Amino acid sequence: MSRNQPSAYEYCLEPASENTATEVVQGWIFKDGKWVAHAWCEFADRVIDLGQSTHSMDKFNYYLTYQVNEKRCRRYSRIEFFTLVGDEGHFGPYDKELFFAPTSERDPLEVIASAGGE
């Protein structure tokens, strides 16, 4: 990724600014054969992932395509997101335990469980 291109986390700023019903989601997606820490916005049954497309996508198909699971996600209301941006000075990820690396060859939930000795 070119450094001139916004990160997936930065891409959430625009849709979160434009729609009061938008929720910001930071989660792991399975893409190109590995798990990737990612971010997108949701409203109703639509996903806005400006890193993937300028058009909104069907949430069900997005979740199926990228193997999205609620256990691998953190959700923020737009107000929570803007507060975190201001408090933390960056766009995410905010849960450093869940998002321990930018990518993972293994399922992140398995990595976390094995690190915890479970």
Backbone torsions as a table, in degrees:
resi	resn	phi	psi	omega
1	MET	NA	131.3	176.0
2	SER	-67.5	141.5	-179.3
3	ARG	-69.3	-17.2	176.2
4	ASN	-74.6	-20.3	179.7
5	GLN	-85.1	132.4	178.9
6	PRO	-61.1	153.7	174.0
7	SER	-75.6	166.2	176.7
8	ALA	-57.5	-34.8	-179.8
9	TYR	-67.7	-43.3	178.7
10	GLU	-66.0	-34.8	179.5
11	TYR	-60.7	-20.0	-178.9
12	CYS	-74.3	-17.6	-176.7
13	LEU	-60.3	-46.9	-176.2
14	GLU	-63.4	-55.3	-179.9
15	PRO	-63.5	-34.2	178.9
16	ALA	-67.8	-29.7	178.8
17	SER	-75.4	-30.5	-170.4
18	GLU	-92.1	-16.1	-173.7
19	ASN	-138.7	117.2	-176.5
20	THR	-67.2	-19.5	-179.5
21	ALA	-90.0	1.1	-176.8
22	THR	-73.9	140.2	174.0
23	GLU	-115.3	135.2	177.4
24	VAL	-92.0	129.8	-179.1
25	VAL	-119.1	128.2	171.6
26	GLN	-113.0	123.9	-174.2
27	GLY	-157.9	168.6	175.3
28	TRP	-87.6	132.2	172.4
29	ILE	-120.8	152.8	177.2
30	PHE	-98.3	113.6	-174.7
31	LYS	-144.7	134.9	178.1
32	ASP	55.7	39.2	174.4
33	GLY	78.9	10.4	177.7
34	LYS	-148.6	165.0	176.5
35	TRP	-84.3	134.6	-177.1
36	VAL	-127.4	128.7	173.2
37	ALA	-70.2	128.0	-168.8
38	HIS	-144.9	174.6	177.0
39	ALA	-148.6	147.5	177.6
40	TRP	-156.6	173.3	177.1
41	CYS	-116.9	152.6	178.9
42	GLU	-133.8	144.1	165.5
43	PHE	-146.7	133.8	-175.6
44	ALA	52.8	-124.8	-178.3
45	ASP	-106.0	27.5	-177.6
46	ARG	-119.2	149.1	174.8
47	VAL	-115.5	135.5	172.3
48	ILE	-114.4	110.9	178.8
49	ASP	-127.8	89.1	-173.3
50	LEU	-66.6	-15.3	174.1
51	GLY	-74.8	-19.8	-178.8
52	GLN	-103.5	-38.1	-173.7
53	SER	-162.1	150.6	175.0
54	THR	-83.5	-5.7	178.8
55	HIS	-105.2	149.0	175.4
56	SER	-70.6	154.9	-176.6
57	MET	-123.5	156.1	176.1
58	ASP	-65.6	127.0	-176.8
59	LYS	-60.6	-44.8	-178.5
60	PHE	-57.8	-49.2	-179.1
61	ASN	-66.9	-37.4	177.3
62	TYR	-61.2	-47.5	-179.9
63	TYR	-62.4	-40.6	179.1
64	LEU	-66.4	-47.6	-178.3
65	THR	-60.5	-43.9	-173.6
66	TYR	-104.0	10.5	177.1
67	GLN	54.1	42.7	179.1
68	VAL	-70.1	135.2	178.4
69	ASN	-135.8	135.9	-177.6
70	GLU	-55.6	-31.8	-179.5
71	LYS	-67.7	-19.7	178.7
72	ARG	-100.6	16.7	-175.2
73	CYS	-127.7	155.8	167.3
74	ARG	-127.5	133.5	-177.1
75	ARG	-111.8	142.5	179.5
76	TYR	-135.7	133.9	170.0
77	SER	-65.5	163.1	-179.7
78	ARG	-60.7	-36.5	179.2
79	ILE	-66.3	-44.3	176.7
80	GLU	-59.4	-43.8	-179.5
81	PHE	-61.0	-49.7	-179.0
82	PHE	-64.3	-35.5	177.0
83	THR	-64.4	-45.0	178.7
84	LEU	-64.1	-40.7	177.3
85	VAL	-57.6	-46.5	-179.8
86	GLY	-66.7	-44.8	-177.2
87	ASP	-71.0	-40.9	-173.9
88	GLU	-91.9	-21.4	178.7
89	GLY	78.1	16.9	176.0
90	HIS	-154.4	174.2	-173.5
91	PHE	-95.0	-1.9	178.6
92	GLY	123.4	174.6	4.7
93	PRO	-77.0	155.9	-177.2
94	TYR	-100.7	-32.3	179.2
95	ASP	-88.5	93.5	-175.0
96	LYS	-70.3	-21.0	177.2
97	GLU	-73.2	-46.5	178.8
98	LEU	-70.2	-42.1	-178.5
99	PHE	-103.0	71.9	-173.5
100	PHE	-78.0	-14.4	-179.4
101	ALA	-158.1	161.1	177.6
102	PRO	-66.5	-31.9	179.4
103	THR	-141.4	162.7	177.0
104	SER	-149.2	134.4	175.9
105	GLU	-73.0	-33.3	179.5
106	ARG	-98.7	159.3	175.6
107	ASP	-54.7	124.2	-177.7
108	PRO	-55.7	-33.2	178.9
109	LEU	-66.2	-36.1	176.4
110	GLU	-68.6	-39.9	179.1
111	VAL	-61.7	-46.0	-179.2
112	ILE	-65.3	-42.6	179.6
113	ALA	-63.2	-42.2	-178.6
114	SER	-71.2	-31.4	177.8
115	ALA	-70.0	-29.3	179.7
116	GLY	-84.5	0.5	178.0
117	GLY	75.2	18.8	-178.8
118	GLU	-82.0	NA	NA
